[in-house]
């Protein structure tokens, strides 16, 4: 067992619903205090010292450095003969934004974040070309904070305009057809709302080019500070659409005729369902899971958008989830998830099937690009061992071609991808992907890396990972169960892993681990588990509930104190997913599984690496700090409990390649070392 830094115990007692909750490390919540910073520095030093001595670390870093040179691409956003897309090559810290004039035209650099700061920590968070392709709105942030500042760029000249709008984190933006202005979402500045609420109160504004953004008119403010509005404008500029996410599974939708004087009209309000809208070709298209857990598609007249006028054009499928839709000329592009893998269909605007698009193999779409009146469709595809590629379909001829690909020396034939089914505690079947080298034999000793997420309707479908190739090359098994709480099997699957049913997510993951052991793939001494964010909560739960199943756990940017999580950063947005300890009934669910509160003294815990970042603006690093202190005090095993806090980094978005390499080197050194895998 490592010689851990001394951690003072300063108990704070909360009385919640008749129970006394003792928190021995409340002082570690204050990341600004000198005491917390000094303690964190000592923990970081311990972690780096421990990992530096691991056998094979240099070889791991060298191979990761090679693998990370495999690039990345995005699907183009077409705009009147121009095509905007991102690509990262070699050792570039950040993806570069390119534009092509003409589908086969020469590309040119439009925006290169790598030239904006020497450390590579300035990231391009989002971008929106105007409909005519003349202008570009984009957001930049620093140090992984995701706190975007909106800028405008003239595409022909590359000139940056004077308009600058802060507080545009994760902005949605809708240009007017003449590019004279746009609607956008923005957060309040400090002082505009009560202190601590700057991460809430997201609202919709309108900006006229060249105007003073501080005077931009407010267009829409939701009823509650936690609600999340989005905005769209129809291609002809007539219709304004505003969506309002009340929870992660319930969305209101409003429409307004911009040419008239009528106020916003509710298309769907206070319904127990999610709605996504798009106006094109004189129709309002609606994707919803109202009375359809796998989603359906309606068409309506935007002038009469009430529910009585909705006409179903794509019914729900029992075997697949309608994951999204795009209007592409005279077609609709429908993306589906079928057994957690992507499918793509083209239909007419009336929903009648035109063709199934053949995808390269079992894998995932990572974007669709099309114009409402265009003649082409772009889609991105990757899989576990298939690097990202972008394909183009000529909608007039039906001819499909490769448009852009990532060059990589990866032979998919050298690996096997299978999908199996495991039975969870309540007899629910749960699918799981297995990936390994071709010909790998089951001997009960295969080093296995089990990872999952299980929350917020997010699906774990097959996607390319550069770093996981290292694991597969060295004979490891990768296992990814599609646990409840995710979106792989529709809204019902999501709801079965949230709120009072959150334990189902943990049970599904535990069942996957037990299956791998029972089926003689591995054994506890050769089993590592990893997850981040909500997946970090998953790791904390299975660690405290079934520590004997695992040899090592990587717990990344995690939620772990579920009785106090909602007091920090943007976490009140997640109350509809988890609940709140302020409510007596919900307190009971959360207390039952909150990892920090379920660490047991005298338990032999497996090796744990808790990884967090000082600029994380989503999940406060206090979770990892407090959990590290609690586990170090409680465990009786010789296996380490390590804390890794990264400077000038956030939740993960926009992290420069150099920091990714450092993080992955530490992570894989930890996993290989703890599982006893030789790296030469």
N, C-alpha and C positions, 0 to 999 in steps of 0.2 A: 504494500500500500504506500502511495506517495506520502511525503511529509507535507501535509496541506498547510497553507497559511492559517494563522489563528483568526477565527471569526467570532467576534463577540456576540453573545446572545443577549438581546435586549427585548424582552417579551412585551408585546402589546396585546391586550385582550379586547376583542370585539364581542358584544352580546347581540347575537342575531337569532331572533325568533325563539328565544328561550334557551339557546345554546351559547356557551362561552367558547369562543374560537381564539386560541392562542397563536400568535404569529411571532416566532422568535427572531425573525430577520426582517422586520418591517423597515428597519433603517436602510436596508439595501435597495429600497424603492427609489431613493433619492439619488439619481445618477449624477447630479451636479455637486453633491457634497464631496469635500476633500477626502473624507473617510472612505466613502464608497469608491472613489476613483483610485485611491491608494490600494485598497483591497483588490479591486479589479486588476490593477497592474501586477500585483503579486500573483494572482491567479493566472493571468496571461503568461507570466514568466515561468511558472510551474508547467503549464501546458506546453510551451515551446521547448523547454528543457527536456521534458518527458518524450516528446515526439522526435526531437533532434537525435536522440539516442537510439531510435528504432532502426533495426536492420532493414535495408532495402529502400530507405527513404530517398536517397539520391536517384536510384533507378526509377522509382515511382514518379518523381518530379520530371525526370528526363522524358519518360514516355508520355506523361500528361502534357508536357510542353509541346510534344509532337502532335498529339491528338487534338489539342486545342487550336492548332493551325487549320484544322478543318473548318471551313467558313460557315456562314449563315446567309440566308436570303429571305426576302419577304415577297408576298404576292403584290404585283403592281396595282396602283390605283390609276385607272385610265381616265384621262380628262381631255377630250377633244383632240385626239391624236398624240397626246403626250402621256408618258407612263412614268409614274413616280414609285420608287421602290428602294429598299435598303439592302445592303450587302456588306458583310464583314469578311475580310480575307487575312490569311496569315496571322500575324501577331498584333493586328490592330486592336486597340482596347475597346473601341466602340464601333458599331455599324455606321457606314457612310450612306447618306441619302443621294441617290442618283436620279437622273431624268433622261428619258429617251424621247427624241422627236421622231415619231413613226415607230411602228411596232418592231421593225428590224433596224431602226436607226442606231447611230453611235451613241453610247451612253456618255454622260458627263456628270461630274461631281456637282451637286447642288449645295450640299451642306456636309461638312466633315467635322464632327464633334472632336475628333482627335487633335485638331489644331487649336482647340479653344483653351486647353490647359495641359500642362506637361504631365500631370498625374493621370490623365485620362478619366477623370471622375465627373466630367460634364457630360450629361446624357441627353440624347434626343428622345423625349418621352412619347411624343405623338406628333402627327402632322396631318393637315387637311389641304389639298390643292383646291383652288377655286374650280367651279364647273368648267370654265373655259381654259383652264391650265395656265393662266397668266400669273397668278399669285399663289403664294403658299403661306398658310398659317402653321406655326409649329411651336412646340413647347420645349424649353431646356430647363434642366435642374442640375444641382450639384451634390456630390457626395452621397448619392443614393437616396436623397431626401424625398424625391418625387414631387417637390414643391415647384411646379413648373412656372416659368415666366413665358407668356405668349409673345412671339415676334412675328413679323410679316416680311416676306421676301418677294422680290420681283424676279420671276423665273427667267425671263430673257436675259437680263443683265446680271443677275445675282445680287443686286443691290438690296440691302436691308433697309426697310422703311422705318420711319420714326415711331410708329405705333408700338407700344410696349405695355403689356397687361400682366401684372403679377397675380398670384393666388389662383392659378388655373390648373391645379392638380387634376390629372385624369380628365381633361376637358373634353366635352362633346361640342362640336362646332358645325354650323350649317351656313354655308355661303348663300347669298342671294345670287340669282342667275347672272346678273350683270357685274358681279364681284365688287359692288360698291359698298358692301357691308356684310356683316354676318351676325348670327345669333351664337351665343356661347355660354358655357357654364363657368361660374367663378365662385370662390369662397370669400368670406369677409376679411378685411384687413384687421390687424390688431387695433382694438379700441372701438370697432364698429359693433361688437357683440361682447357679452360678458367674458371676462378672462377665462381661458381654457376651452372656449367654444369655437375657436377659430377653425377647427377641423370639421365643423358642422355648418349648417345654414347655407348649403350649396344652392345657388339660384341661377336663373337664366337672365342674361342681359343681351342688349343689342349694341353693336359697335359699328359706327360709320367710319370708313377709312379716313384717316387723318384727324379724327376727333379725339377729344380728351377722354381717355378711358374712365377717369374718375367721375365723369358726368354721364357715362353710358346709362341709358334708361333701363330700369328693372322691368323685365317682361313677366317673370313668374317667380314666386317664392312659395315653396311648399308649406303645408299647414304645420309641419313639425320639423324641428331642426335636423333630425336624423334622416329624413327622407332625401332621396337621391334623384334629382331631375336630370333628364336628357332632352335633346332637342334635334329636330330634323325639319327640313323645308322641302316641299315637293319640287321636282325639276323645273316646273314652270313658275315657281316662286309664289304660287297662289296660296298653298296650304302650309300652315305651321303646325307641326306635331310636337307635343310635349309629353314625355313619359315621366312617371314618378314612381320609383321603386320604394314602396313602403316597407317591404321586407325583401329577402332574397327569393321569395316565391310568390310575391304579390305586387302587381304593378298597375297603377292607374294610367289611363291614356286620354289626352285631350287633343282637340283639333280646332283650328281657327282659320276662317277665310280672311286672308290678309287684304283682299280687295274690298272687303265689306267693313261694316262697323260693329258686327256682332262680337261678343266676347268669346272666350274659349268655351267649347262645348265638350262635355264629357262623353267620350266613346265608351269607356269602361271605368267605373269608379267603385271602390269599396267591394270589389268582387274577390273571392278567395282564389285568385289565379294570376298568372303572369301574362302580359300582353306586349307584343312587339308590332309596331305599325310602319307602313311604308305607303306613300301615295305616288302612283305613276299610272300613266295611260288612263287617267280619269277615274281610277279605282283606288280604294283604300284596302290594302291587304293587311290582314291581321293574323299573326301567329299566336296561339294561346293554348294553355293547358286547362282551360275552363271545361270541366266535365270530360277531360281527355288527358290523362297523365302523361301520355306520350306525344302530345301536342297535335293540333290540327291547324288548317289554314282557311280563313274566311276571306271573302271579298265583299266590299260594301261601297255604297255611293258616298263620297266624302261630304256631299251636301246634306245627306240624311244618314248620319253615322250611327244612329241608335241601334240597339241590339236586335230589334225586330226586323231590321233590314239586312242583317248579316246573312251571307249565303256561303255554305260550306263548299269549298272547291277541292280541298285535300283532306280527306278524313283521317282520323288517327289510325295508326297501324299497331296491331298487337305485338308485332315482332321487332319494331324499330322505333326510335325516338326521332322526331323531326327537330333536329338540332339548330336549324337556321334556314333562312331563305334569302335569295337575292333576285331582284328584277334585272334580267339581262335581255334587252331588246324585246323580242316577242315571246320570250321564254321566262319561266321561273326556274332558278337553280335551287334545288332542295337538297340540303345536306342532312344525312341521317346518321345515327349511331345504331348499329345492329350488332348485338353481342359485344358492345364496347369498341367496335371498330367502325371506321367511316365508310359511308356509301354516298354516292352522288347521283341524283336524278335530274333530268330536264323535263319540264312539263310545259304545256301551253299556258297562257295567262288564265285559262279556264280550269287549270289543274289537270287536264288530260295528259297522261304520260306520253312523252315524246321519245325518250331513250334513257337507258341506264348507262352511265359513264363507267367504263371499266377502269378500275384503279390498279396500280402495279402489283399490289399484294395486300395482305392484311396490314392496316396502318391507319394513319390519321390525316385528315385535311387540316391545313393550318391557315386557310384564308381563301376567300373568293373575291375576285375583282371583275367588275362589269359596270357598264353604263346602262341606264334605263332604256335608251334608244340605240344601243350599240349592236354590233354584229359579232362580238367575240366575248369569250369567257375565259378567265384565268383561274387556276386553282393550284394551291400548294399541297404537296404530299410528302410524308416521311414515315418511317417505321423504325423499330428498334435498331436495326442494322442497315437501314436504307437512308442515306443522307438526304437532306431536303432538296426537292426539285419543284420547279414551277412549270405547269403545262398550260397550253393555250388551245381552246376549241374555237374554230371558225364556225360560227352559228349558221352561216349561209350554206356551207358545204358539209359541215359535220366533221371535218378533218381535225384530228387532234395532233398536236406537236409539242415537243419539249422546247420551252422558251428560255429557261434559265436553270442551271443546276449548280450544286456545290460539288467541286472536284474533291474526291477522297479515295484513298487506296483501301477501300473496304469491300470485301467480297461477301455479300449476303449468303451465298451458298455455304460459307464456312460456319454458319450458325443455324440453329433450329429455333423456331418460335411456335409454341403450342398454347392452346387454351384448355384449361381443365376446370372442373367444378368441384368445390368443396362444400361441405354441409356445416352450417353455423350452429350455434348452441340451440336455437329455436327451430332447427331443421330447415331453415331457409337456404336454398342453394346459392352459392356465391362463385362467380367465375374468377379465374386467375390466369394471367399470362405467365408462361415460363419461357425464358430465353437462355440458351447456353450454346457452347460449341457443338457442332455436329458430332454425333457419336459418343457423347458423354454418358458414362455408365453410372447407374445408381449403385452406390455402395454404402449409403448411410453416412458418408463423410464429406460430401461435396460442400465446399465453402459457399454459403448461400446469403444473398443480400435481398431482404424482404422489405418492400417499401409500399406506402399507401398514403391516402389523403382522407377521403370519406367525409366531405362537407361542402356546403354552399352550392350544391348542385353541379360541382366541378367533376368532370369525367377524367379518368386515367386511361386514356386510349393509347395505342402504340405510337410512340414518337421517338425520334432520333436523339441520342445522348452521346456526346463525344467521350465523356469521362467513363461512362459505363462500359465502353469498349475495352478499357483497361481490365476491368473485372472479368469480362467474358474471355478476353485473350488468355488470361492466366488460369482459366479453367473454372471460374466461378459460375454459379447459377443465379440468375436474376428472376425474382418472383414479384408480381404486381397484382394483388387481388383487387377486384372492383367492389369495395365494401360499401355498405349502406351509408347514406349521407351524400354520396356522389350523384351524378346525373346520368350514369351509364344506362339506366333502365327507366328513366322518366321521373316525373315529380314524385310519384309514390315512393320510389327508391330513395329519393332525397329525404322525404319526410320521415321515412323509417329510421333515419340516422340523425335526427335533430331533436332539440328540446328534451322531452321526457324519454325519448327513445334513443338518445345518443349512445347509450351503452351497446346498442346493436352494432355500431361501427367498431367498437373495441372487440366485441365478441367475434365479429367476422374476421378481423385481423388475427386474433388469437387462433381461430379455427384454421386459418391458412397456415400458420406456423405449426400447429399440431399435425396437419395433413402432410406437410413437407417432412416432418420427422417420422410419422407413421408409414408413409410410402417409401421410406428409406432413401430419400434424397439427401438428408442431412441429419444432424443431431444438434442439441443445444450448444455444445462447445464449438460448433462450426456455423452458427446462425447469427447473423447481424441484421438489425432492423434500422430503418432510417426514415425520417419524415420531417417536413418543414411547415411552419405556420400552423394551420389547423392540423396538418400532419405531425407537427411537433407535439400538439396536444395528444394526438393518437399515441405517439411514442411514450409520452409521460404516463398515459393511462395503462398501456400494456406493461410498462416497466414496473409500475406499482402493483398491478393486479397479478401478473404472471412473470416475475423476475427470473424464475428458473428455466424459462423457455429460451432465453437468449444469452449469448456470450458478450455481445456488444450492441450498444444503441447510439445512433447519431441523432441528436435532438436539435433541430435547426429552427432559429427564430420562433420559439415556441410560445404558446399560451399554456400556463401551468398553474397559476393561482386563479382558479375559476370563481372564487368568491369576491375577488377585487378587480378582475380584469377590466370591467366596464368603466372603471374610474380613470383609465389611461388612454391618451391619444384618441384614436377614432373608434375605440372598441364599443361604444354604445350602438354603433351600426350593427353589431353582431348579436345584440340581445334577442332579436327574432329567431336567430339560429340556435343559441345556447340557453337563453333565459338569463335572469338576473337574481342575484342573492338577495336583492331588496324585496323580492316576492317570496312569501313563506313556502309555497308549493315548489317554486323553482329552486329555492335554496336547497331543498331536500335532494333534488336531482343532482345539483352541482356539487354539494358536499359529498355525495356518494362516490363521485369519481374524480374530483379535483386532484390532480396529481400531487401538488405541493402539500395538500392536507392529508394525503394517504400514504406518505412515506412512513415506513415503520422502523422504529429503532430496533437494532439487532438483527436486521435482515441482510443476507448476503446478496447484494445487488450486483448485476453484471457491470462491465465497464461502460461508462457513459461519457460521451463528448457532447457538451452543451455549447452550441454555437449561436452567437448573436452579433449585433452590430450597433454601434453607438448612434448612428443617424437613422435607425429604423423609425419611420413615422407611422407604422401600422401597429406592430406588436412591440410593446415597451420591453427593453432589455431587462427590466427588473425581474421578469419571469425567470429567465435563465440564471440570473445572479442568485435569487433566493433559492431556487431549486438546487443549484450547485452547493450552496452552503448547507442546506438541509440534508442532501444525500451524503456529503462528506462526513457529516456528524453522525449519520445513522448507520451507514453500511459497515458490515463486518468482514466483507470479502477483501482480498488483496488487489482486486481490480480497480483501476483508477476512475475517479470522477473528475473530469476536466472541464474547465470553462474557457471558451475562446471568444473574446470580444474583439471585433474588427473595427478599426478606426476609419473614418471617411467612407463609410458604407452604410447601406440601409437594408431594407427587407429583401433585396435581391435585384430588383429592376435597375437597369443602368449600371450594374457593377462592371468595372473595367476588367479586361482579360487578365491583366497582371494580378489583380486581387483574386480573380476566379482561380488562377493557377495556385496562388498561395493557399487559398481555402481548400481546394481539392487535394493538394499535396498533404495538408494536415489531416483531412478527412480520411483519405484512402490509406495513409500511413497508419492511422489509428485502427482502421478496420482490418487491414492485412496483418498488422502486428498482433492484435487481440485474437484473431482467428487462427494465428499460426501459419499463415500462407507465406511461403517463401517467394521472394521477389529478387531476381538476379539480373 
